[in-house]
């Protein structure tokens, strides 16, 4: 199988000021295509470090993808380092110069600055990868390193440029290098189940199949990945693993609660609204990250104060005085209020104490109540969550959506899940 490595450049990646979404995107796309990468290196804007990263990647890989460092400024060193490393001449391309001038005129006045023409250079013999979103094109060239033929791809770093270029050019190109040699991987979410429990159920069930198993812990459960060289075998192993997990297993290929929930709501012709206190809009943000969610998600309210719980969701002041904001009664009233006020078929609500302060002996940090409403039925769950404020909020978000999915799957007439 062709081995692929990725080098992500940019000092900002190492400082933590920028999240490396290019790796997540390309890793997921390559894995789905049966070409999981074997190595990833993040490196700063330093010539020596980037040269070392190229040497390390080429010890493991047949194809290397480098993202970032193709802009016009002095810290954009990828093209110069790659040309020097592989002994390639850089020549200014009249075609790229014209492209840069046209691009500049579309958004600026005056002449294109000389500095921009750094992006008009091209390694001798390289193929140009079009960039519909920015000024820097990408490059694709073949070389020999260590006595073996290698393929090198240089792409811009901004995700809005990297992703379409990778999708339209890089991925089809990599898939065509050795079309018969693939590793097929399929995953599914074991909802509400930890890695250890998932492993105990799955591994005996897939022992007879020629597959490897891997797990990823998520706030909503454990994702089970099965990989192998034969697609039919992987499909059969996934079916066996899902049977072993039981009702907690989401469909093959579904590795999160939100995609399944959106699909179910769409199939049912149903709508969803949200009411959040301690999660502060995390549920709404997670939902609206998904394209097309407007078909089913109406909106929500972040009601951190008791006054807004009453004004926006209709939670009775007497209920708040008697049971408090962090209670099963308030969570249930928030969910019911969201469904009623927003006119949705389904609703979820969260209220709790995320910490690090604000807890008491009766209501400690990590006490969270999640509630769900589905076609007039309702369910509330008490959670005792541990970890940082961020971890508690993320787990609460996941558990609220998981509770709704469980309520939707419960037999008619069952309110408590």
C-alpha positions as CSV (number, residue, x, y, z in Angstrom):
1,X,0.0,0.0,0.0
2,X,1.2,3.5,-0.8
3,X,2.4,5.2,2.4
4,X,1.4,8.8,2.8
5,X,2.9,11.4,5.2
6,X,1.8,14.9,6.0
7,X,3.8,17.9,7.1
8,X,1.9,20.8,8.5
9,X,4.0,24.0,8.7
10,X,3.5,27.1,10.7
11,X,4.9,28.3,14.0
12,X,1.3,29.2,15.0
13,X,0.5,25.5,15.0
14,X,3.2,24.8,17.6
15,X,2.2,27.8,19.8
16,X,-1.4,26.6,19.9
17,X,-2.8,29.9,18.5
18,X,-4.1,28.0,15.5
19,X,-5.9,24.6,15.5
20,X,-4.5,22.2,12.9
21,X,-7.7,21.4,11.1
22,X,-5.9,20.4,7.9
23,X,-4.6,17.2,9.5
24,X,-8.1,16.3,10.8
25,X,-9.6,16.9,7.4
26,X,-7.0,15.1,5.3
27,X,-6.6,12.3,7.8
28,X,-10.3,11.6,7.7
29,X,-10.6,11.9,3.9
30,X,-7.6,9.6,3.3
31,X,-8.9,7.0,5.8
32,X,-12.3,7.0,4.1
33,X,-10.5,6.4,0.8
34,X,-8.6,3.4,2.2
35,X,-5.3,5.3,2.4
36,X,-4.7,6.2,6.0
37,X,-1.6,8.4,6.5
38,X,1.3,6.7,8.3
39,X,2.9,9.9,9.7
40,X,2.2,13.5,10.5
41,X,4.7,16.2,11.5
42,X,4.0,19.7,12.6
43,X,6.9,22.0,12.2
44,X,7.6,25.8,12.7
45,X,8.7,28.3,10.1
46,X,12.3,27.3,10.2
47,X,14.4,26.1,7.2
48,X,16.4,23.5,9.1
49,X,13.3,22.1,10.9
50,X,11.4,21.8,7.6
51,X,14.3,20.1,5.9
52,X,14.5,17.7,8.8
53,X,10.8,17.0,8.6
54,X,11.0,16.2,4.9
55,X,13.9,13.8,5.6
56,X,11.9,12.1,8.4
57,X,8.7,11.9,6.3
58,X,10.6,10.4,3.3
59,X,12.0,7.6,5.5
60,X,8.4,6.4,6.0
61,X,6.4,7.5,3.0
62,X,6.1,7.3,-0.7
63,X,4.1,10.5,-1.0
64,X,4.4,13.6,1.2
65,X,1.8,16.3,1.5
66,X,3.1,19.7,2.9
67,X,0.5,22.3,3.9
68,X,1.4,25.9,4.6
69,X,4.2,28.3,3.9
70,X,3.4,29.2,0.3
71,X,2.4,32.8,0.9
72,X,4.3,36.0,-0.1
73,X,5.9,36.9,3.2
74,X,9.4,36.1,4.5
75,X,8.2,33.4,6.9
76,X,6.6,31.5,3.9
77,X,9.6,29.2,3.3
78,X,8.0,26.0,2.1
79,X,8.7,26.5,-1.7
80,X,12.3,27.6,-1.2
81,X,13.1,24.8,1.3
82,X,11.5,22.1,-0.9
83,X,13.3,23.3,-4.0
84,X,16.7,23.3,-2.2
85,X,16.0,20.0,-0.6
86,X,15.2,18.2,-3.8
87,X,17.6,20.2,-6.0
88,X,14.9,21.9,-8.2
89,X,15.3,25.2,-9.9
90,X,12.6,27.8,-9.1
91,X,11.5,29.8,-12.2
92,X,9.0,32.6,-12.4
93,X,6.1,31.5,-14.4
94,X,4.5,34.1,-16.8
95,X,1.2,32.2,-16.4
96,X,1.3,32.5,-12.6
97,X,2.4,36.2,-12.8
98,X,-0.7,37.0,-14.9
99,X,-2.9,35.0,-12.5
100,X,-1.5,37.0,-9.5
101,X,-2.1,40.3,-11.2
102,X,-5.7,39.4,-12.0
103,X,-6.2,38.2,-8.5
104,X,-4.7,41.4,-7.0
105,X,-7.0,43.6,-9.2
106,X,-10.1,41.9,-8.0
107,X,-9.5,43.0,-4.4
108,X,-7.0,45.9,-4.5
109,X,-6.2,49.2,-6.1
110,X,-2.9,49.9,-7.8
111,X,-0.2,47.6,-9.0
112,X,0.5,44.2,-7.6
113,X,3.4,44.6,-5.1
114,X,6.7,42.9,-6.1
115,X,6.5,40.8,-2.9
116,X,3.4,39.0,-4.2
117,X,5.4,37.6,-7.2
118,X,7.1,35.2,-4.8
119,X,4.0,33.2,-5.5
120,X,4.6,33.2,-9.2
121,X,7.6,30.9,-8.9
122,X,7.3,27.2,-9.8
123,X,9.7,24.3,-9.4
124,X,11.0,23.2,-12.7
125,X,8.9,20.3,-14.0
126,X,6.2,20.6,-11.3
127,X,2.5,20.5,-12.1
128,X,0.4,23.5,-10.8
129,X,-2.5,22.7,-8.5
130,X,-5.2,25.3,-9.0
131,X,-6.4,27.4,-6.0
132,X,-9.9,28.9,-6.6
133,X,-9.9,30.6,-3.2
134,X,-6.5,32.4,-2.8
135,X,-3.4,33.8,-4.4
136,X,-1.1,30.8,-3.7
137,X,-1.3,27.8,-6.1
138,X,-0.1,24.4,-5.1
139,X,2.6,22.2,-6.6
140,X,2.8,18.5,-7.5
141,X,6.1,16.9,-8.6
142,X,7.9,13.6,-8.7
143,X,11.4,13.0,-7.4
144,X,13.8,10.3,-6.4
145,X,14.9,10.1,-2.8
146,X,16.8,7.2,-1.2
147,X,16.8,5.3,-4.5
148,X,13.0,5.3,-4.7
149,X,10.5,7.4,-6.7
150,X,8.5,9.8,-4.5
151,X,5.5,12.1,-5.0
152,X,5.5,15.5,-3.3
153,X,2.5,17.8,-3.0
154,X,2.8,21.4,-1.7
155,X,-0.5,23.1,-0.8
156,X,-1.4,26.4,0.9
157,X,-2.2,26.3,4.7
158,X,-5.5,28.2,5.1
159,X,-8.3,25.6,5.4
160,X,-10.6,27.4,3.1
161,X,-7.9,27.0,0.4
162,X,-6.4,23.7,1.5
163,X,-9.7,21.7,1.7
164,X,-11.1,22.3,-1.8
165,X,-7.6,21.8,-3.4
166,X,-7.2,18.6,-1.5
167,X,-10.7,17.4,-2.4
168,X,-10.6,18.3,-6.1
169,X,-6.9,17.5,-6.9
170,X,-4.9,15.8,-4.1
171,X,-7.3,13.0,-3.1
172,X,-8.1,11.8,-6.6
173,X,-4.4,11.9,-7.5
174,X,-3.4,9.9,-4.4
175,X,-6.2,7.4,-5.0
176,X,-4.9,6.8,-8.5
177,X,-1.3,6.1,-7.6
178,X,-2.1,2.5,-6.6
179,X,-5.8,1.8,-7.0
180,X,-5.7,-1.9,-6.1
181,X,-4.0,-1.3,-2.8
182,X,-6.3,-0.1,0.0
183,X,-7.1,-0.5,3.7
184,X,-10.8,-0.3,4.2
185,X,-12.0,1.3,7.5
186,X,-15.5,1.7,8.8
187,X,-16.5,3.1,12.2
188,X,-19.6,3.3,14.3
189,X,-20.5,4.9,17.6
190,X,-21.2,2.8,20.6
191,X,-23.4,5.5,22.2
192,X,-23.1,5.9,25.9
193,X,-20.5,3.2,26.3
194,X,-16.9,3.6,27.4
195,X,-13.9,2.2,25.5
196,X,-13.4,-0.7,27.9
197,X,-17.0,-1.9,27.7
198,X,-17.0,-1.5,23.9
199,X,-13.7,-3.5,23.7
200,X,-15.2,-6.3,25.8
201,X,-18.2,-6.6,23.6
202,X,-16.5,-6.1,20.2
203,X,-13.3,-8.1,20.3
204,X,-14.7,-11.6,20.9
205,X,-17.3,-10.9,18.2
206,X,-14.8,-10.1,15.5
207,X,-12.0,-12.6,16.3
208,X,-12.8,-14.7,13.3
209,X,-12.4,-11.8,10.9
210,X,-9.1,-10.6,9.4
211,X,-9.5,-7.0,10.7
212,X,-7.9,-4.7,13.2
213,X,-9.9,-2.8,15.8
214,X,-9.3,0.7,17.2
215,X,-11.3,2.8,19.6
216,X,-11.7,6.6,20.1
217,X,-13.3,7.9,23.3
218,X,-15.8,10.7,22.8
219,X,-18.1,12.5,25.3
220,X,-21.1,10.6,23.8
221,X,-19.5,7.1,23.8
222,X,-16.8,5.1,22.1
223,X,-16.2,5.1,18.4
224,X,-15.2,1.6,17.1
225,X,-13.1,1.4,14.0
226,X,-12.6,-1.8,12.0
227,X,-10.0,-2.0,9.2
228,X,-8.9,-4.6,6.8
229,X,-7.7,-5.2,3.2
230,X,-11.0,-6.7,2.0
231,X,-14.1,-4.5,2.0
232,X,-16.6,-7.4,2.3
233,X,-14.7,-8.7,5.4
234,X,-14.8,-5.3,7.0
235,X,-18.5,-5.0,6.3
236,X,-19.2,-8.4,7.9
237,X,-17.0,-7.6,10.9
238,X,-18.8,-4.3,11.5
239,X,-22.1,-6.0,11.4
240,X,-20.9,-8.6,14.0
241,X,-19.5,-5.8,16.2
242,X,-22.7,-3.8,16.0
243,X,-24.7,-6.9,17.0
244,X,-22.4,-7.4,20.0
245,X,-22.8,-3.8,21.1
246,X,-26.6,-4.0,20.8
247,X,-29.0,-1.1,20.8
248,X,-26.2,1.3,21.7
249,X,-24.6,0.8,18.2
250,X,-25.4,3.5,15.7
251,X,-25.4,2.6,12.0
252,X,-22.2,1.8,10.3
253,X,-20.3,4.9,9.3
254,X,-22.0,7.1,11.9
255,X,-19.5,8.1,14.4
256,X,-21.4,10.8,16.3
257,X,-24.8,11.4,17.8
258,X,-25.5,14.6,15.9
259,X,-25.5,13.1,12.3
260,X,-27.8,10.3,13.4
261,X,-30.1,12.7,15.3
262,X,-30.3,15.0,12.3
263,X,-31.0,12.1,10.0
264,X,-33.8,10.8,12.3
265,X,-35.4,14.2,12.6
266,X,-35.3,14.6,8.9
267,X,-36.9,11.2,8.3
268,X,-39.6,11.9,10.8
269,X,-40.3,15.4,9.5
270,X,-39.6,16.7,12.9
271,X,-37.9,19.8,14.4
272,X,-35.7,20.5,17.3
273,X,-35.1,23.4,19.7
274,X,-32.6,23.8,22.6
275,X,-32.5,25.4,26.0
276,X,-29.1,25.7,27.7
277,X,-27.8,27.0,30.9
278,X,-24.4,25.7,31.9
279,X,-23.5,24.6,28.4
280,X,-23.9,28.2,27.2
281,X,-24.8,27.4,23.6
282,X,-22.5,24.4,23.0
283,X,-25.4,22.3,21.9
284,X,-26.6,25.0,19.4
285,X,-23.1,25.4,18.1
286,X,-22.5,21.7,17.6
287,X,-25.8,21.4,15.7
288,X,-25.2,24.4,13.5
289,X,-21.8,23.1,12.6
290,X,-23.5,20.6,10.4
291,X,-24.5,21.7,6.9
292,X,-28.2,21.4,6.2
293,X,-29.2,21.3,9.8
294,X,-31.6,24.3,9.2
295,X,-34.1,21.7,7.9
296,X,-34.6,20.4,11.4
297,X,-33.1,22.8,13.9
298,X,-35.3,25.8,14.7
299,X,-33.1,27.6,17.3
300,X,-32.6,27.8,21.0
301,X,-32.1,29.9,24.1
302,X,-29.2,30.3,26.5
303,X,-30.9,31.1,29.8
304,X,-28.1,31.4,32.3
305,X,-30.2,33.5,34.8
306,X,-33.4,32.4,36.5
307,X,-35.1,35.5,35.1
308,X,-34.5,34.4,31.5
309,X,-35.5,30.9,32.3
310,X,-38.9,32.3,33.2
311,X,-39.1,35.0,30.6
312,X,-37.9,33.0,27.6
313,X,-38.9,29.4,28.5
314,X,-41.8,29.9,30.9
315,X,-40.2,28.2,33.8
316,X,-42.4,29.0,36.8
317,X,-40.7,31.3,39.5
318,X,-42.2,29.1,42.2
319,X,-40.6,26.0,40.7
320,X,-37.2,27.7,40.7
321,X,-37.6,28.9,44.3
322,X,-38.7,25.4,45.5
323,X,-36.2,23.2,43.6
324,X,-33.5,25.6,42.4
325,X,-32.1,26.2,38.9
326,X,-30.0,23.0,39.1
327,X,-32.7,20.3,39.4
328,X,-34.5,17.7,37.4
329,X,-37.7,19.8,37.7
330,X,-36.1,22.8,36.2
331,X,-34.4,20.8,33.4
332,X,-37.8,19.3,32.5
333,X,-39.5,22.6,32.5
334,X,-36.8,24.2,30.3
335,X,-37.2,21.4,27.7
336,X,-40.9,21.6,27.7
337,X,-40.8,25.4,27.5
338,X,-38.4,25.3,24.5
339,X,-40.7,22.9,22.7
340,X,-43.7,25.0,23.5
341,X,-42.2,28.4,22.9
342,X,-40.4,27.5,19.7
343,X,-43.0,25.1,18.3
344,X,-40.7,22.2,17.9
345,X,-41.4,18.5,17.8
346,X,-38.3,17.8,20.0
347,X,-36.3,19.7,22.5
348,X,-33.3,19.3,24.8
349,X,-32.3,21.2,27.9
350,X,-29.3,21.4,30.2
351,X,-28.8,22.9,33.6
352,X,-25.9,22.2,36.1
353,X,-22.8,23.3,37.9
354,X,-19.8,23.2,35.6
355,X,-17.3,24.6,38.2
356,X,-14.7,25.1,39.2
357,X,-16.7,27.0,41.8
358,X,-20.3,27.3,42.7
359,X,-20.8,23.9,44.1
360,X,-22.1,22.8,47.6
361,X,-22.4,19.6,49.6
362,X,-26.0,19.2,48.3
363,X,-25.2,20.2,44.7
364,X,-21.5,19.6,44.0
365,X,-19.6,20.7,40.9
366,X,-20.4,18.3,38.1
367,X,-24.0,17.9,39.0
368,X,-25.9,18.3,35.7
369,X,-29.5,17.6,34.7
370,X,-30.3,17.0,31.0
371,X,-33.8,16.7,29.7
372,X,-35.4,15.8,26.4
373,X,-38.9,16.1,24.9
374,X,-40.1,14.1,21.9
375,X,-43.6,14.3,20.5
376,X,-45.1,15.0,23.9
377,X,-43.0,12.5,25.9
378,X,-40.2,13.6,28.2
379,X,-37.2,12.2,30.0
380,X,-34.8,13.7,32.5
381,X,-31.4,12.3,33.6
382,X,-29.1,13.3,36.5
383,X,-25.4,13.3,35.7
384,X,-22.5,13.3,38.1
385,X,-19.7,14.5,35.9
386,X,-16.0,14.9,36.7
387,X,-13.2,16.8,35.1
388,X,-12.5,20.4,34.1
389,X,-15.2,23.0,33.4
390,X,-14.7,22.3,29.7
391,X,-14.9,18.6,30.1
392,X,-18.1,18.8,32.2
393,X,-19.7,21.1,29.6
394,X,-18.8,19.0,26.7
395,X,-20.0,15.8,28.3
396,X,-23.3,17.5,29.3
397,X,-23.8,18.6,25.7
398,X,-23.2,15.1,24.4
399,X,-25.5,13.5,27.1
400,X,-28.4,15.8,26.3
401,X,-28.4,14.9,22.7
402,X,-27.9,11.2,23.5
403,X,-30.9,11.3,25.9
404,X,-33.0,12.7,23.1
405,X,-31.9,9.9,20.7
406,X,-32.7,7.3,23.3
407,X,-36.1,8.8,23.9
408,X,-36.8,8.8,20.2
409,X,-35.9,5.1,20.1
410,X,-37.9,4.1,23.2
411,X,-41.2,2.3,22.8
412,X,-44.3,4.5,22.8
413,X,-45.5,5.3,26.3
414,X,-42.0,5.3,27.9
415,X,-41.1,8.6,29.4
416,X,-38.2,7.8,31.6
417,X,-35.0,6.5,29.8
